[in-house]
Amino acid sequence: MITYTKGNGTNKRSAIKIIGAHGEFDGIDSEYNLVSLIFKIIKKDWTLLWQELYLDGERAYRLIIKDEDG
């Protein structure tokens, strides 16, 4: 079962953590599911402009930049 921690995701301290993902693809699917829940339907309500993965020790953070006019 995939769950998400509370946080607004605006910086590393308030990052939303994905709990229960097994492996890279499960984690990526969980990220897109969370983003869809927050920002509605991908490619209809918004468009992904850019994303970048930041590594900090054993933790990974993904920065997502979106266009609401999408």
PyMOL Python script that loads the backbone (N, CA, C, O; Angstrom):
from pymol import cmd

cmd.read_pdbstr("""\
ATOM      1  N   MET A   1       0.841  -1.173   0.000  1.00  0.00           N
ATOM      2  CA  MET A   1       0.000   0.000   0.000  1.00  0.00           C
ATOM      3  C   MET A   1       0.891   1.242   0.000  1.00  0.00           C
ATOM      4  O   MET A   1       1.808   1.356   0.814  1.00  0.00           O
ATOM      5  N   ILE A   2       0.619   2.162  -0.908  1.00  0.00           N
ATOM      6  CA  ILE A   2       1.370   3.403  -1.011  1.00  0.00           C
ATOM      7  C   ILE A   2       0.671   4.476  -0.178  1.00  0.00           C
ATOM      8  O   ILE A   2      -0.540   4.670  -0.286  1.00  0.00           O
ATOM      9  N   THR A   3       1.447   5.165   0.649  1.00  0.00           N
ATOM     10  CA  THR A   3       0.933   6.304   1.404  1.00  0.00           C
ATOM     11  C   THR A   3       1.904   7.470   1.224  1.00  0.00           C
ATOM     12  O   THR A   3       3.040   7.284   0.787  1.00  0.00           O
ATOM     13  N   TYR A   4       1.446   8.660   1.562  1.00  0.00           N
ATOM     14  CA  TYR A   4       2.244   9.869   1.427  1.00  0.00           C
ATOM     15  C   TYR A   4       2.240  10.612   2.754  1.00  0.00           C
ATOM     16  O   TYR A   4       1.219  10.668   3.439  1.00  0.00           O
ATOM     17  N   THR A   5       3.390  11.185   3.116  1.00  0.00           N
ATOM     18  CA  THR A   5       3.444  11.975   4.337  1.00  0.00           C
ATOM     19  C   THR A   5       2.839  13.344   4.088  1.00  0.00           C
ATOM     20  O   THR A   5       2.739  13.799   2.948  1.00  0.00           O
ATOM     21  N   LYS A   6       2.442  13.985   5.159  1.00  0.00           N
ATOM     22  CA  LYS A   6       1.915  15.347   5.046  1.00  0.00           C
ATOM     23  C   LYS A   6       3.082  16.291   4.820  1.00  0.00           C
ATOM     24  O   LYS A   6       4.154  16.128   5.403  1.00  0.00           O
ATOM     25  N   GLY A   7       2.868  17.240   4.000  1.00  0.00           N
ATOM     26  CA  GLY A   7       3.861  18.253   3.662  1.00  0.00           C
ATOM     27  C   GLY A   7       3.349  18.970   2.432  1.00  0.00           C
ATOM     28  O   GLY A   7       2.524  18.431   1.694  1.00  0.00           O
ATOM     29  N   ASN A   8       3.830  20.181   2.206  1.00  0.00           N
ATOM     30  CA  ASN A   8       3.348  20.889   1.032  1.00  0.00           C
ATOM     31  C   ASN A   8       4.283  20.763  -0.162  1.00  0.00           C
ATOM     32  O   ASN A   8       3.936  21.181  -1.267  1.00  0.00           O
ATOM     33  N   GLY A   9       5.463  20.191   0.046  1.00  0.00           N
ATOM     34  CA  GLY A   9       6.363  19.913  -1.063  1.00  0.00           C
ATOM     35  C   GLY A   9       7.062  21.120  -1.649  1.00  0.00           C
ATOM     36  O   GLY A   9       7.635  21.028  -2.735  1.00  0.00           O
ATOM     37  N   THR A  10       7.032  22.249  -0.961  1.00  0.00           N
ATOM     38  CA  THR A  10       7.644  23.445  -1.525  1.00  0.00           C
ATOM     39  C   THR A  10       9.151  23.523  -1.298  1.00  0.00           C
ATOM     40  O   THR A  10       9.824  24.335  -1.933  1.00  0.00           O
ATOM     41  N   ASN A  11       9.697  22.690  -0.402  1.00  0.00           N
ATOM     42  CA  ASN A  11      11.142  22.639  -0.181  1.00  0.00           C
ATOM     43  C   ASN A  11      11.494  21.298   0.446  1.00  0.00           C
ATOM     44  O   ASN A  11      10.609  20.494   0.739  1.00  0.00           O
ATOM     45  N   LYS A  12      12.799  21.054   0.654  1.00  0.00           N
ATOM     46  CA  LYS A  12      13.226  19.752   1.182  1.00  0.00           C
ATOM     47  C   LYS A  12      12.664  19.469   2.567  1.00  0.00           C
ATOM     48  O   LYS A  12      12.323  18.326   2.872  1.00  0.00           O
ATOM     49  N   ARG A  13      12.562  20.490   3.410  1.00  0.00           N
ATOM     50  CA  ARG A  13      12.036  20.281   4.764  1.00  0.00           C
ATOM     51  C   ARG A  13      10.576  19.856   4.758  1.00  0.00           C
ATOM     52  O   ARG A  13      10.142  19.104   5.631  1.00  0.00           O
ATOM     53  N   SER A  14       9.818  20.332   3.778  1.00  0.00           N
ATOM     54  CA  SER A  14       8.396  19.989   3.716  1.00  0.00           C
ATOM     55  C   SER A  14       8.103  19.035   2.565  1.00  0.00           C
ATOM     56  O   SER A  14       6.981  18.973   2.063  1.00  0.00           O
ATOM     57  N   ALA A  15       9.127  18.294   2.157  1.00  0.00           N
ATOM     58  CA  ALA A  15       8.959  17.345   1.053  1.00  0.00           C
ATOM     59  C   ALA A  15       7.887  16.314   1.394  1.00  0.00           C
ATOM     60  O   ALA A  15       7.745  15.900   2.544  1.00  0.00           O
ATOM     61  N   ILE A  16       7.149  15.917   0.387  1.00  0.00           N
ATOM     62  CA  ILE A  16       6.146  14.864   0.551  1.00  0.00           C
ATOM     63  C   ILE A  16       6.861  13.545   0.314  1.00  0.00           C
ATOM     64  O   ILE A  16       7.424  13.328  -0.759  1.00  0.00           O
ATOM     65  N   LYS A  17       6.844  12.673   1.296  1.00  0.00           N
ATOM     66  CA  LYS A  17       7.549  11.395   1.199  1.00  0.00           C
ATOM     67  C   LYS A  17       6.586  10.300   0.766  1.00  0.00           C
ATOM     68  O   LYS A  17       5.446  10.233   1.223  1.00  0.00           O
ATOM     69  N   ILE A  18       7.066   9.453  -0.116  1.00  0.00           N
ATOM     70  CA  ILE A  18       6.287   8.306  -0.583  1.00  0.00           C
ATOM     71  C   ILE A  18       6.687   7.105   0.265  1.00  0.00           C
ATOM     72  O   ILE A  18       7.861   6.739   0.317  1.00  0.00           O
ATOM     73  N   ILE A  19       5.724   6.504   0.917  1.00  0.00           N
ATOM     74  CA  ILE A  19       5.962   5.360   1.796  1.00  0.00           C
ATOM     75  C   ILE A  19       5.361   4.109   1.143  1.00  0.00           C
ATOM     76  O   ILE A  19       4.207   4.126   0.715  1.00  0.00           O
ATOM     77  N   GLY A  20       6.132   3.041   1.068  1.00  0.00           N
ATOM     78  CA  GLY A  20       5.609   1.768   0.588  1.00  0.00           C
ATOM     79  C   GLY A  20       5.897   1.449  -0.863  1.00  0.00           C
ATOM     80  O   GLY A  20       5.471   0.403  -1.355  1.00  0.00           O
ATOM     81  N   ALA A  21       6.614   2.327  -1.570  1.00  0.00           N
ATOM     82  CA  ALA A  21       6.957   2.036  -2.967  1.00  0.00           C
ATOM     83  C   ALA A  21       8.093   1.015  -2.995  1.00  0.00           C
ATOM     84  O   ALA A  21       9.043   1.110  -2.218  1.00  0.00           O
ATOM     85  N   HIS A  22       7.989   0.053  -3.884  1.00  0.00           N
ATOM     86  CA  HIS A  22       9.005  -0.990  -4.012  1.00  0.00           C
ATOM     87  C   HIS A  22       9.665  -0.866  -5.374  1.00  0.00           C
ATOM     88  O   HIS A  22       9.093  -1.263  -6.390  1.00  0.00           O
ATOM     89  N   GLY A  23      10.861  -0.319  -5.391  1.00  0.00           N
ATOM     90  CA  GLY A  23      11.593  -0.197  -6.641  1.00  0.00           C
ATOM     91  C   GLY A  23      11.342   1.126  -7.344  1.00  0.00           C
ATOM     92  O   GLY A  23      10.426   1.873  -7.002  1.00  0.00           O
ATOM     93  N   GLU A  24      12.182   1.395  -8.337  1.00  0.00           N
ATOM     94  CA  GLU A  24      12.154   2.669  -9.041  1.00  0.00           C
ATOM     95  C   GLU A  24      10.837   2.922  -9.764  1.00  0.00           C
ATOM     96  O   GLU A  24      10.275   4.012  -9.655  1.00  0.00           O
ATOM     97  N   PHE A  25      10.334   1.933 -10.502  1.00  0.00           N
ATOM     98  CA  PHE A  25       9.118   2.151 -11.289  1.00  0.00           C
ATOM     99  C   PHE A  25       7.896   2.349 -10.403  1.00  0.00           C
ATOM    100  O   PHE A  25       7.028   3.161 -10.723  1.00  0.00           O
ATOM    101  N   ASP A  26       7.816   1.631  -9.310  1.00  0.00           N
ATOM    102  CA  ASP A  26       6.725   1.807  -8.355  1.00  0.00           C
ATOM    103  C   ASP A  26       6.786   3.211  -7.762  1.00  0.00           C
ATOM    104  O   ASP A  26       5.753   3.854  -7.575  1.00  0.00           O
ATOM    105  N   GLY A  27       7.988   3.682  -7.468  1.00  0.00           N
ATOM    106  CA  GLY A  27       8.162   5.024  -6.928  1.00  0.00           C
ATOM    107  C   GLY A  27       7.770   6.101  -7.926  1.00  0.00           C
ATOM    108  O   GLY A  27       7.106   7.073  -7.564  1.00  0.00           O
ATOM    109  N   ILE A  28       8.178   5.933  -9.191  1.00  0.00           N
ATOM    110  CA  ILE A  28       7.837   6.907 -10.234  1.00  0.00           C
ATOM    111  C   ILE A  28       6.335   6.938 -10.460  1.00  0.00           C
ATOM    112  O   ILE A  28       5.752   8.016 -10.571  1.00  0.00           O
ATOM    113  N   ASP A  29       5.700   5.780 -10.530  1.00  0.00           N
ATOM    114  CA  ASP A  29       4.232   5.728 -10.666  1.00  0.00           C
ATOM    115  C   ASP A  29       3.562   6.441  -9.498  1.00  0.00           C
ATOM    116  O   ASP A  29       2.572   7.148  -9.684  1.00  0.00           O
ATOM    117  N   SER A  30       4.096   6.256  -8.303  1.00  0.00           N
ATOM    118  CA  SER A  30       3.538   6.897  -7.109  1.00  0.00           C
ATOM    119  C   SER A  30       3.698   8.410  -7.175  1.00  0.00           C
ATOM    120  O   SER A  30       2.804   9.150  -6.766  1.00  0.00           O
ATOM    121  N   GLU A  31       4.843   8.873  -7.693  1.00  0.00           N
ATOM    122  CA  GLU A  31       5.055  10.317  -7.848  1.00  0.00           C
ATOM    123  C   GLU A  31       4.005  10.916  -8.781  1.00  0.00           C
ATOM    124  O   GLU A  31       3.372  11.919  -8.451  1.00  0.00           O
ATOM    125  N   TYR A  32       3.828  10.300  -9.937  1.00  0.00           N
ATOM    126  CA  TYR A  32       2.866  10.830 -10.903  1.00  0.00           C
ATOM    127  C   TYR A  32       1.428  10.758 -10.374  1.00  0.00           C
ATOM    128  O   TYR A  32       0.616  11.639 -10.655  1.00  0.00           O
ATOM    129  N   ASN A  33       1.122   9.720  -9.619  1.00  0.00           N
ATOM    130  CA  ASN A  33      -0.199   9.627  -9.003  1.00  0.00           C
ATOM    131  C   ASN A  33      -0.415  10.779  -8.025  1.00  0.00           C
ATOM    132  O   ASN A  33      -1.474  11.407  -8.025  1.00  0.00           O
ATOM    133  N   LEU A  34       0.577  11.053  -7.203  1.00  0.00           N
ATOM    134  CA  LEU A  34       0.478  12.148  -6.240  1.00  0.00           C
ATOM    135  C   LEU A  34       0.337  13.486  -6.957  1.00  0.00           C
ATOM    136  O   LEU A  34      -0.516  14.297  -6.595  1.00  0.00           O
ATOM    137  N   VAL A  35       1.163  13.721  -7.965  1.00  0.00           N
ATOM    138  CA  VAL A  35       1.088  14.981  -8.709  1.00  0.00           C
ATOM    139  C   VAL A  35      -0.280  15.132  -9.356  1.00  0.00           C
ATOM    140  O   VAL A  35      -0.838  16.230  -9.371  1.00  0.00           O
ATOM    141  N   SER A  36      -0.825  14.052  -9.888  1.00  0.00           N
ATOM    142  CA  SER A  36      -2.161  14.099 -10.491  1.00  0.00           C
ATOM    143  C   SER A  36      -3.231  14.426  -9.453  1.00  0.00           C
ATOM    144  O   SER A  36      -4.162  15.182  -9.733  1.00  0.00           O
ATOM    145  N   LEU A  37      -3.097  13.857  -8.256  1.00  0.00           N
ATOM    146  CA  LEU A  37      -4.060  14.153  -7.193  1.00  0.00           C
ATOM    147  C   LEU A  37      -4.017  15.631  -6.811  1.00  0.00           C
ATOM    148  O   LEU A  37      -5.050  16.236  -6.526  1.00  0.00           O
ATOM    149  N   ILE A  38      -2.822  16.202  -6.807  1.00  0.00           N
ATOM    150  CA  ILE A  38      -2.669  17.604  -6.405  1.00  0.00           C
ATOM    151  C   ILE A  38      -3.079  18.548  -7.525  1.00  0.00           C
ATOM    152  O   ILE A  38      -3.788  19.525  -7.286  1.00  0.00           O
ATOM    153  N   PHE A  39      -2.635  18.262  -8.749  1.00  0.00           N
ATOM    154  CA  PHE A  39      -2.797  19.204  -9.853  1.00  0.00           C
ATOM    155  C   PHE A  39      -3.813  18.770 -10.893  1.00  0.00           C
ATOM    156  O   PHE A  39      -3.817  19.306 -12.001  1.00  0.00           O
ATOM    157  N   LYS A  40      -4.660  17.831 -10.575  1.00  0.00           N
ATOM    158  CA  LYS A  40      -5.709  17.343 -11.473  1.00  0.00           C
ATOM    159  C   LYS A  40      -5.139  16.408 -12.545  1.00  0.00           C
ATOM    160  O   LYS A  40      -4.280  15.580 -12.242  1.00  0.00           O
ATOM    161  N   ILE A  41      -5.594  16.524 -13.762  1.00  0.00           N
ATOM    162  CA  ILE A  41      -5.247  15.569 -14.814  1.00  0.00           C
ATOM    163  C   ILE A  41      -4.035  16.057 -15.599  1.00  0.00           C
ATOM    164  O   ILE A  41      -4.031  17.166 -16.132  1.00  0.00           O
ATOM    165  N   ILE A  42      -2.998  15.203 -15.664  1.00  0.00           N
ATOM    166  CA  ILE A  42      -1.793  15.540 -16.414  1.00  0.00           C
ATOM    167  C   ILE A  42      -2.136  15.717 -17.888  1.00  0.00           C
ATOM    168  O   ILE A  42      -2.911  14.943 -18.450  1.00  0.00           O
ATOM    169  N   LYS A  43      -1.556  16.738 -18.509  1.00  0.00           N
ATOM    170  CA  LYS A  43      -1.701  17.090 -19.917  1.00  0.00           C
ATOM    171  C   LYS A  43      -3.072  17.657 -20.263  1.00  0.00           C
ATOM    172  O   LYS A  43      -3.319  18.016 -21.414  1.00  0.00           O
ATOM    173  N   LYS A  44      -3.965  17.740 -19.281  1.00  0.00           N
ATOM    174  CA  LYS A  44      -5.243  18.419 -19.515  1.00  0.00           C
ATOM    175  C   LYS A  44      -5.274  19.705 -18.704  1.00  0.00           C
ATOM    176  O   LYS A  44      -5.506  20.784 -19.250  1.00  0.00           O
ATOM    177  N   ASP A  45      -5.039  19.591 -17.398  1.00  0.00           N
ATOM    178  CA  ASP A  45      -5.078  20.742 -16.511  1.00  0.00           C
ATOM    179  C   ASP A  45      -3.709  21.404 -16.341  1.00  0.00           C
ATOM    180  O   ASP A  45      -3.630  22.555 -15.911  1.00  0.00           O
ATOM    181  N   TRP A  46      -2.643  20.694 -16.672  1.00  0.00           N
ATOM    182  CA  TRP A  46      -1.303  21.257 -16.562  1.00  0.00           C
ATOM    183  C   TRP A  46      -0.353  20.451 -17.433  1.00  0.00           C
ATOM    184  O   TRP A  46      -0.661  19.328 -17.834  1.00  0.00           O
ATOM    185  N   THR A  47       0.796  21.030 -17.718  1.00  0.00           N
ATOM    186  CA  THR A  47       1.813  20.390 -18.537  1.00  0.00           C
ATOM    187  C   THR A  47       3.136  20.401 -17.774  1.00  0.00           C
ATOM    188  O   THR A  47       3.505  21.416 -17.183  1.00  0.00           O
ATOM    189  N   LEU A  48       3.839  19.288 -17.785  1.00  0.00           N
ATOM    190  CA  LEU A  48       5.153  19.205 -17.171  1.00  0.00           C
ATOM    191  C   LEU A  48       6.143  19.971 -18.036  1.00  0.00           C
ATOM    192  O   LEU A  48       6.334  19.637 -19.205  1.00  0.00           O
ATOM    193  N   LEU A  49       6.774  20.996 -17.468  1.00  0.00           N
ATOM    194  CA  LEU A  49       7.770  21.764 -18.196  1.00  0.00           C
ATOM    195  C   LEU A  49       9.170  21.210 -17.970  1.00  0.00           C
ATOM    196  O   LEU A  49       9.984  21.149 -18.892  1.00  0.00           O
ATOM    197  N   TRP A  50       9.443  20.804 -16.719  1.00  0.00           N
ATOM    198  CA  TRP A  50      10.799  20.405 -16.375  1.00  0.00           C
ATOM    199  C   TRP A  50      10.773  19.665 -15.051  1.00  0.00           C
ATOM    200  O   TRP A  50       9.973  19.973 -14.166  1.00  0.00           O
ATOM    201  N   GLN A  51      11.660  18.683 -14.925  1.00  0.00           N
ATOM    202  CA  GLN A  51      11.835  18.031 -13.634  1.00  0.00           C
ATOM    203  C   GLN A  51      13.298  17.692 -13.451  1.00  0.00           C
ATOM    204  O   GLN A  51      14.025  17.475 -14.420  1.00  0.00           O
ATOM    205  N   GLU A  52      13.719  17.649 -12.210  1.00  0.00           N
ATOM    206  CA  GLU A  52      15.112  17.352 -11.909  1.00  0.00           C
ATOM    207  C   GLU A  52      15.168  16.538 -10.630  1.00  0.00           C
ATOM    208  O   GLU A  52      14.403  16.779  -9.696  1.00  0.00           O
ATOM    209  N   LEU A  53      16.073  15.577 -10.592  1.00  0.00           N
ATOM    210  CA  LEU A  53      16.267  14.724  -9.425  1.00  0.00           C
ATOM    211  C   LEU A  53      17.467  15.229  -8.644  1.00  0.00           C
ATOM    212  O   LEU A  53      18.552  15.389  -9.203  1.00  0.00           O
ATOM    213  N   TYR A  54      17.278  15.479  -7.354  1.00  0.00           N
ATOM    214  CA  TYR A  54      18.357  15.891  -6.469  1.00  0.00           C
ATOM    215  C   TYR A  54      18.641  14.757  -5.505  1.00  0.00           C
ATOM    216  O   TYR A  54      17.719  14.211  -4.900  1.00  0.00           O
ATOM    217  N   LEU A  55      19.912  14.396  -5.355  1.00  0.00           N
ATOM    218  CA  LEU A  55      20.312  13.367  -4.400  1.00  0.00           C
ATOM    219  C   LEU A  55      20.981  14.039  -3.216  1.00  0.00           C
ATOM    220  O   LEU A  55      21.832  14.913  -3.375  1.00  0.00           O
ATOM    221  N   ASP A  56      20.580  13.614  -2.026  1.00  0.00           N
ATOM    222  CA  ASP A  56      21.135  14.137  -0.784  1.00  0.00           C
ATOM    223  C   ASP A  56      21.409  12.944   0.112  1.00  0.00           C
ATOM    224  O   ASP A  56      20.546  12.521   0.881  1.00  0.00           O
ATOM    225  N   GLY A  57      22.597  12.414   0.012  1.00  0.00           N
ATOM    226  CA  GLY A  57      22.923  11.186   0.735  1.00  0.00           C
ATOM    227  C   GLY A  57      22.107  10.038   0.169  1.00  0.00           C
ATOM    228  O   GLY A  57      22.184   9.754  -1.027  1.00  0.00           O
ATOM    229  N   GLU A  58      21.330   9.379   1.007  1.00  0.00           N
ATOM    230  CA  GLU A  58      20.491   8.266   0.562  1.00  0.00           C
ATOM    231  C   GLU A  58      19.092   8.722   0.153  1.00  0.00           C
ATOM    232  O   GLU A  58      18.266   7.897  -0.238  1.00  0.00           O
ATOM    233  N   ARG A  59      18.822   9.997   0.238  1.00  0.00           N
ATOM    234  CA  ARG A  59      17.490  10.513  -0.117  1.00  0.00           C
ATOM    235  C   ARG A  59      17.512  11.128  -1.511  1.00  0.00           C
ATOM    236  O   ARG A  59      18.506  11.717  -1.936  1.00  0.00           O
ATOM    237  N   ALA A  60      16.402  10.977  -2.201  1.00  0.00           N
ATOM    238  CA  ALA A  60      16.239  11.580  -3.526  1.00  0.00           C
ATOM    239  C   ALA A  60      15.026  12.508  -3.488  1.00  0.00           C
ATOM    240  O   ALA A  60      13.980  12.169  -2.933  1.00  0.00           O
ATOM    241  N   TYR A  61      15.188  13.668  -4.082  1.00  0.00           N
ATOM    242  CA  TYR A  61      14.116  14.652  -4.156  1.00  0.00           C
ATOM    243  C   TYR A  61      13.894  14.982  -5.621  1.00  0.00           C
ATOM    244  O   TYR A  61      14.855  15.154  -6.370  1.00  0.00           O
ATOM    245  N   ARG A  62      12.646  15.073  -6.034  1.00  0.00           N
ATOM    246  CA  ARG A  62      12.345  15.435  -7.415  1.00  0.00           C
ATOM    247  C   ARG A  62      11.664  16.802  -7.422  1.00  0.00           C
ATOM    248  O   ARG A  62      10.658  17.021  -6.746  1.00  0.00           O
ATOM    249  N   LEU A  63      12.239  17.709  -8.203  1.00  0.00           N
ATOM    250  CA  LEU A  63      11.667  19.033  -8.406  1.00  0.00           C
ATOM    251  C   LEU A  63      10.862  19.006  -9.686  1.00  0.00           C
ATOM    252  O   LEU A  63      11.373  18.616 -10.737  1.00  0.00           O
ATOM    253  N   ILE A  64       9.613  19.415  -9.609  1.00  0.00           N
ATOM    254  CA  ILE A  64       8.728  19.417 -10.780  1.00  0.00           C
ATOM    255  C   ILE A  64       8.257  20.840 -11.022  1.00  0.00           C
ATOM    256  O   ILE A  64       7.695  21.480 -10.133  1.00  0.00           O
ATOM    257  N   ILE A  65       8.488  21.327 -12.228  1.00  0.00           N
ATOM    258  CA  ILE A  65       8.021  22.639 -12.655  1.00  0.00           C
ATOM    259  C   ILE A  65       6.883  22.423 -13.643  1.00  0.00           C
ATOM    260  O   ILE A  65       7.029  21.662 -14.600  1.00  0.00           O
ATOM    261  N   LYS A  66       5.772  23.071 -13.424  1.00  0.00           N
ATOM    262  CA  LYS A  66       4.606  22.837 -14.264  1.00  0.00           C
ATOM    263  C   LYS A  66       4.073  24.144 -14.838  1.00  0.00           C
ATOM    264  O   LYS A  66       4.357  25.229 -14.329  1.00  0.00           O
ATOM    265  N   ASP A  67       3.306  24.018 -15.895  1.00  0.00           N
ATOM    266  CA  ASP A  67       2.638  25.144 -16.539  1.00  0.00           C
ATOM    267  C   ASP A  67       1.140  24.934 -16.406  1.00  0.00           C
ATOM    268  O   ASP A  67       0.596  23.976 -16.954  1.00  0.00           O
ATOM    269  N   GLU A  68       0.473  25.818 -15.684  1.00  0.00           N
ATOM    270  CA  GLU A  68      -0.965  25.655 -15.462  1.00  0.00           C
ATOM    271  C   GLU A  68      -1.800  25.941 -16.694  1.00  0.00           C
ATOM    272  O   GLU A  68      -2.962  25.540 -16.759  1.00  0.00           O
ATOM    273  N   ASP A  69      -1.228  26.626 -17.673  1.00  0.00           N
ATOM    274  CA  ASP A  69      -1.976  26.925 -18.884  1.00  0.00           C
ATOM    275  C   ASP A  69      -2.028  25.732 -19.814  1.00  0.00           C
ATOM    276  O   ASP A  69      -2.852  25.680 -20.727  1.00  0.00           O
ATOM    277  N   GLY A  70      -1.133  24.759 -19.577  1.00  0.00           N
ATOM    278  CA  GLY A  70      -0.909  23.571 -20.267  1.00  0.00           C
ATOM    279  C   GLY A  70      -1.698  23.011 -21.285  1.00  0.00           C
ATOM    280  O   GLY A  70      -1.370  21.945 -21.805  1.00  0.00           O
TER     281      GLY A  70
END
""", "prot")
cmd.dss("prot")
cmd.show_as("cartoon", "prot")
cmd.util.cbc("prot")
cmd.orient("prot")
